[in-house]
Amino acid sequence: MRNSRTRKYVGVALLAAIIVVLQTVASGIKIGQFTPTFSLIPIIIGAILYGPLAGTVLGLVFGVIVVAAVLSGAETFSTMMLTQHPVVTVFTCLFKGAMAGFVPGLVYNALKDKNELLATAVSSVLAPVMNTGIFSIILLTVFGPLAEEVGASIGFENAAQFVLVGIIGLNFLVELGINVVLVPVVTRIIKAVA
């Protein structure tokens, strides 16, 4: 029992370190104006292997790194959000990260006994849905004028088009594709080796 708990803590710590590296290094990879979130991969893997609580912790690690990037000015759009509503911006970063780990872990646990591959695939889809969905909802409801302004500066007609086409349409689809392809493969390899 103690050995499995130690293995779990070590696994979560390794995945947290991977999140830190991915979020700091891979955040330089851009598709147009947007940066896909590669850090969702270890969050989902942690949620699948170690449960929703571990997924939540890993999501919070991701959120803290995003908050640090926002505070440093590295995340230009989110830094503009911070100047308008600092508490909401920090909450958004932490909450969307936590939910990107918690919900996939919860759903995986509910489905894994019925169909392991389906449980993994659904969990892989839910992480970017939580991450991008929560961000988009808060962006449209709290930061509408800012989204309108930034969207117009890069060619979108209004805030809704910027969010739906620019953020959800491009960023979300790239994240979704990356997660759906890589998470099942990596998870299966880890389970086979462990």
Buried (B, 14 or more C-beta within 10 A) or exposed (E): EEEEEEEBEEBBEEBBEBBBBBBBEEBEEEEEBBBBBBBBBBBBBBBBBBBBBBBBBBBBBBBBBBBBBBBEEBBEBBBBBBEEBEEBBBBBBBBBBBBBBBBBBBBBBEBBEEEBEEBBBBBBBBBBBBBBBBBBEBBBEBBBEBBBEBBBEEEBEEBBBBBBBBBBBBBBBBBBEBBBEBBBEBBEEEEEEE
